[in-house]
């Protein structure tokens, strides 16, 4: 953004990060038989503006406390948190944020339309803007017109999640913080919510997502961070974290003598109806197996690099930080 002052052009730097934390720490004292609990311990991460970012971790890892500090619902013991380059403790810095909490509680006597009108007013929206925005949002999240004037007490859990997402979007935020947005939503509804979020991403909205549905996170998020016991255990792009776990070789009609040779260095193998599938840890091992198969006159069906799932990466990371061998 540019401004002109006395003939000079002043350039305002657009922050590269939507969320930036440095050494963010939260210690609860005096609640645990005189001991302290470090719920979040020296977490530093950066969420690029316009990105889709997933926050992962087992129950009790510190995810909710981390999000509450981001939103200034609870104050940090040490460190700092910034949104678009501004300290989160400033009320005005939180205005561009939309938030859908887990296990939200909206007044059940309100209708979907009335609830959004109430929250829109709290966000400072003018009446005319609310009247135009509300029906658009309700339709966007897949609630038909019959649901607009239905009391929330009659909504299913999936419908409540949808109207909760609409609430988070009411004031057109630049940053959307979502805590388990697909909880209680059927597969069709999850796909619809994912489509809505992907459209927001294309418009430059930053989406910070906390979810236990790792397959959903893998489909939607570009980057993830895993928190374990309050500490940042792993972070990176989904592509980087799930790539390069090994090499798969598949061959047909493999004689027993050749099969014995290629299985010697395989990490795993499956033999079924004349097809032999082998998994190798390194490219060199896979190439040696291919040489043996060709020398034995076998037919190669496929050769390729395998990928880990995000769930496998998550379980390995959590297991390692628990001291378990995976």
Secondary structure, 3 states (H helix, E strand, C coil): CEEEECCEEEECCCCCEEEEEEEEEEEEEEEECCEEEEEEEEEEEEEECCCEEEEECCCCCCHHHHHHHHCCCCCCCEEEEEECCEECCCHHHHCCEEEECCCCCCCCCCEHHHHHHHHHHHCCCCHHHHHHHHHHHHHHCCCCHHHHCCEHHHCCHHHHHHHHHHHHHCCCCCEEEEECCCCCCCHHHHHHHHHHHHHHHHCCCEEEEECCCHHHHHHHCCEEEEEECCEEEEEEEHHHHHCCCEEEEEEECCCHHHHHHHHCCCCEEEEECCEEEEEECCHHHHHHHHHHHHHCCCEEEEEEEECCCHHHHHHHHHHHHCCCCC
